[in-house]
Amino acid sequence: MKLKPKEGLLWMLAAAAVSLSFSACKPKGAGSAVSGNAAQRTYIPPGQYDEFYTFTSGGFSGQMSVYGLPSGRLFRVIPVFSVDPEKAWGFSEETKPMLETSHGFVPWDDLHHIESSFTDGMPDGKWMFANSNNTPRLARIDLQTFRTAEIIEIPNTGGNHCSPFTTENSEYVIAATRFSVPPDGPGGDVPISSYKENFKGHISFVSVDKETGEFNIAFQLKTPGLNFDLSSAGKGVSNGWLFISCYNSEQAHTLQEVNASQNDKDFIMAINWKKAEEYFKAGKGVKQAVRYAHNKYDEHTHTATSQIKTEVTVLDITDFDDLAYLIPCPKSPHGADVNPTGEYIVGSGKLAALIPVFSFEKLQNAIANKEFEGERYGGVPVVKYESALHGEVQKPGLGPLHTEFDEKGNAYTSFFVSSEVVKWNVKTLEVLDRQPTYYSVGHLMVAGGNSKKPYGKYLVAYNKITKDRFLPTGPELCHSAQLFDISGDKMELLLDFPTIGEPHYAQSLPADILKDKSLKIYDINANAHPHKTNGEAEARIEREGNIVRVYMTTIRSHLTPDVIEGIRMGDEVYFHVTNIEQDWDMPHGFAIKGAKNAELLIMPGETQTIKWEPDRVGIFPFYCTDFCSALHQEMSGYVRVSPKGSNVAMTSYTGNK
Amino acid sequence: MKLKPKEGLLWMLAAAAVSLSFSACKPKGAGSAVSGNAAQRTYIPPGQYDEFYTFTSGGFSGQMSVYGLPSGRLFRVIPVFSVDPEKAWGFSEETKPMLETSHGFVPWDDLHHIESSFTDGMPDGKWMFANSNNTPRLARIDLQTFRTAEIIEIPNTGGNHCSPFTTENSEYVIAATRFSVPPDGPGGDVPISSYKENFKGHISFVSVDKETGEFNIAFQLKTPGLNFDLSSAGKGVSNGWLFISCYNSEQAHTLQEVNASQNDKDFIMAINWKKAEEYFKAGKGVKQAVRYAHNKYDEHTHTATSQIKTEVTVLDITDFDDLAYLIPCPKSPHGADVNPTGEYIVGSGKLAALIPVFSFEKLQNAIANKEFEGERYGGVPVVKYESALHGEVQKPGLGPLHTEFDEKGNAYTSFFVSSEVVKWNVKTLEVLDRQPTYYSVGHLMVAGGNSKKPYGKYLVAYNKITKDRFLPTGPELCHSAQLFDISGDKMELLLDFPTIGEPHYAQSLPADILKDKSLKIYDINANAHPHKTNGEAEARIEREGNIVRVYMTTIRSHLTPDVIEGIRMGDEVYFHVTNIEQDWDMPHGFAIKGAKNAELLIMPGETQTIKWEPDRVGIFPFYCTDFCSALHQEMSGYVRVSPKGSNVAMTSYTGNK
């Protein structure tokens, strides 16, 4: 394949990212103002707490992780879209339904972004939302339990990257197509080269129940074939609107790194979602037959269910003249970020050398006055660039990606190509400070930086390239985050800390919002699991045909029963293990030799189940996997498996008979 | 079940552990000497390196993790015994064979301990060994690549807890039964109450090839039914011997927390492994038919193979009078730890209130002089306690678990029940210092503390109970580690840091041993994968019946080919993705919508394969999952799936045709 000169330039730019940033790094870290007392400012003495919880997307790990700031310590990995054998997530009978989709069980996904639930534009500490990029889904994580409570599949979508961006009062969580595809249904077998005619984008508005948090796909907006990248909901004055960065305005279907980089300007799509909601409520739109899974975890039964739903309402934006507008934005924009007052929208064209800042007020005027440069894609009005523009940040750096805000009217933009974070004033557009990152920062996060009142103080740069930042660990390296103190005029680098997976985005919440409402145990009396065992006296085994249920309890230092005989080849054995502890931080584990699944890790008051199909005759030890007491090593038992048809009596006991 | 008074006492002791330690904690951390400049002493400025790599067992996570000391930062999780969808470990065609066993694929295990490979009793930086506790296996991790290179199953074993302890020159890695079971084979269907007659322990000696590291089960020692807990190989003067803690000397088969806690003394088993090796080489022992898997990852083909082996040589220790001896040891011992000179063996009875220290010299004299108190279990001589005893550490604390050593002749013992680390002198047995832990320390680790010349300086307490040490994260909390500086007379607490999984043991290696030999990329020219693609010009698809192979390359910013048509329902599609980058830290990922497996994460120079069986007609996007360049978002493509029997031509291309 031959390159045209223009293509060669683009490729160079892309390839330059690494060498540029890498060669700029010596002496290491010296380019940044590393504070002399950074050690004290990031050190949390034993027994004291971090100031912030930081919920971080795992990217290709498919999970969410929870760090403390300023220490950078990893407190928990919450399994969301990927199986986690450590916690039996996706292996226990109770959690298997969480990873079901309309097309079967999917053990992995790419958890790209997270966003907090909001009340009046502020994190309310109820839930975190997360998107999966590969098999399009949304998840809701409960912040009392730090567990995934719900997962819903998104139909008509190819790559749910532009998600889970949330409106000012969590009315909706947004999920928009990264890769346009033919809509779901029988018409999908079309030539890939027919992209312009047959491929469509969809933007889903998933409502959130105010009390329970439950998801519901309210409606979808169908759009021309485009790639939606990132978005922000309006807030304050712009509440009711949504801003989405669109690349591939060229509608290329191949060699996108060249073909989707041709236009000097792509778009930010501005959507009047309140208007769309009005139309939807008025019965507009088309009901489309689709199939998608909706999975919920019930904290009372400690069990998930997966349900298939079959219909969605779709409004085509080209059927309406007041739903969606395109704002030209240079060039292949990534971030579309709204400032705390909601007055400004920052577009970050990842191949651009300036940052356009759009004014919501000017946009509204331009729409009212029809200051359009025409229409695209069969009926979407394109607002004149200058008509919506507040102004441009000149020479900010190369390759702007993403912008967050502090509480003082400043913006912070990450630059992948020039490998730096740049601070600038949202109104004056003046560049105030810049600090290098090691290396090639992607997203960044200011504490509360996407809310109406940012907490400020800390900024974390989530860097894409690590190389020599930490002790090397073979060809595969962790990703690197860098913590800056942004409370002063200049950003101060405090700490490099490694992260797991590939964090694309994060949300910091002040510790005080969450720490006192964090659940410590599950109430054993409220446990409504159908196979709960109330106490050791009720522990038993039951057979019905070849189904054997072991009703087991676990408490320091027993698994009851600990002797089980009469299991036969061909049996399906369900160990329903109830942890009858009611003491904080007293989980027990359960594992049995030869199991083809995973372990159970059972929190106090909880019941969890492992299915076991013995594949040989003999004696199988089982044991508690979580060191719980001085006699943990003794917390074990045996199962005897006999041949099919054996007359070994079914028996279970604990203690000498 | 009624408790006898004695049993009640034991239970109280066990239950007391938590409340005892927890109530002792206020004010938090104040009981310890937290150094005034701990912040500086644990802070690694951006761009600088930690002093030590610390390889940490994941316990119930089944993986191994790599931390830096003194920062406590997590650099890498190495998948070993559990599937890891993030890295496609156990999902890619290349890695699936690594998790095969003689009874099928096992997706999870409990990685309990790790130990370094040794040359002359010092970590040589070649490999880490790890054991799996549930489905008995051993693993070898390559320290150039930080990847699992080999896994071997251990026959005749129920719970491979007492492992992977390694001899002075890595002649053997030890794997010993935690739960005795009937030997493998047809005779396993026996009553569990026939434990004393039918259940046996086995201690496996797995040899390690000096050059390649390859495992081979040289021989097994068959023992009476006992529970083996932990062990240490002799070193220096005691090289050639092995010391294993044995609990359940009562041979109880139920309610072990009571029935296996009856005897005031259990045992440390001393094994003359050089003698056993002599017998084995002389053709002694019995060849037993067994089945076990032996899995190897080939770094040239980038592919694992799993082979079933069918025979093992077993020597019954009761057939020989000079292989094994029992040393009485109070009470339910956990650790059996040999000091750096090899002169002393420390037994840690987890229900004991003193620590016996045995002298290797006195043990040898006792054996030579037959100072036995008799035999047990049909022929194993029991050495008189006093004859082997160097002395007892008096009133050291409650519930000693594990002991490591510094370079100055001191020992450090963890106490679960009294929740503290105690420093004492190995020769004088004098207690020198004690520091509380938060809470209930299990294992501890001194840098090089199990070698002939400990590095000293740092001690890490791996605590079993976390409660209020970090910001709460719902019912499930991370485990907590505490870093102490042990370079002075008194231990100084420096840092609390959270860990993932449940670390039972760790090995610290000075950074200098490893960091310069860490592999940065795989040489693309040395890549001998059978489905490697040498460059974009060779990228293609090939069909043979319903098997379709996609030969794909990945380099910034292309996946080639990026348009694929002619796939039909019923096809088995193999994406063989070769990352043709030869630049450090330039992995690419690969995911395709609707995949039922995981993603690929492909290091530079490597080829990895995902099998994909499309389950519906339509268009499926695929993309790079690891943000690699400014045009990473454009790094994507489409596959078209048509109905069975469709005549859509098979085609693949990149760029406009």
Interface residues (C-beta under 8 A of the other chain):
Chain A: M1 L10 W11 L13 A14 A15 A17 V18 C25 P27 K28 G29 A30 S32 V34 A38 A39 Q40 T42 Y43 I44 P45 P46 G47 Q48 Y49 D50 Y53 G58 G59 F60 S61 G62 V66 G68 G72 R73 L74 F75 R76 V77 S82 V83 P85 E86 K87 F91 H103 G104 F105 V106 P107 W108 D110 N133 N134 T135 P136 D142 Q144 T145 F146 R147 G158 G159 R178 F179 V181 P182 D184 P186 G188 D189 V190 P191 I192 S193 F199 N227 D229 Y247 N248 H253 T254 L255 Q256 E257 V258 N259 A260 S261 S332 H334 K350 L351 G399 F416 V417 Y438 G442 K464 I465 T466 K467 R469 F470 L471 P472 T473 G474 P475 E476 L477 C478 Q482 L493 L495 D496 F497 P498 I500 G501 E502 H504 A511 L514 K515 S518 L519 K520 I521 Y522 E536 R556 S557 H558 D562 V563 E565 D583 W584 D585 M586 P587 G589 A591 I592 K593 G594 A595 K596 N597 A598 E599 L601 M603 P604 E606 D615 R616 V617 G618 I619 F620 P621 Y623 T625 D626 F627 C628 S629 A630 L631 Q633 E634 M635 S636 G637 Y638 R640 V641 S642 P643 S646 V648 Y653 T654 G655 N656
Chain B: M1 L10 W11 L13 A14 A15 A17 V18 C25 P27 K28 G29 A30 S32 V34 A38 A39 Q40 T42 Y43 I44 P45 P46 G47 Q48 Y49 D50 Y53 G58 G59 F60 S61 G62 V66 G68 G72 R73 L74 F75 R76 V77 S82 V83 P85 E86 K87 F91 H103 G104 F105 V106 P107 W108 D110 N133 N134 T135 P136 D142 Q144 T145 F146 R147 G158 G159 R178 F179 V181 P182 D184 P186 G188 D189 V190 P191 I192 S193 F199 N227 D229 Y247 N248 H253 T254 L255 Q256 E257 V258 N259 A260 S261 S332 H334 K350 L351 G399 F416 V417 Y438 G442 K464 I465 T466 K467 R469 F470 L471 P472 T473 G474 P475 E476 L477 C478 Q482 L493 L495 D496 F497 P498 I500 G501 E502 H504 A511 L514 K515 S518 L519 K520 I521 Y522 E536 R556 S557 H558 D562 V563 E565 D583 W584 D585 M586 P587 G589 A591 I592 K593 G594 A595 K596 N597 A598 E599 L601 M603 P604 G605 E606 D615 R616 V617 G618 I619 F620 P621 Y623 T625 D626 F627 C628 S629 A630 L631 Q633 E634 M635 S636 G637 Y638 R640 V641 S642 P643 S646 V648 Y653 T654 G655 N656
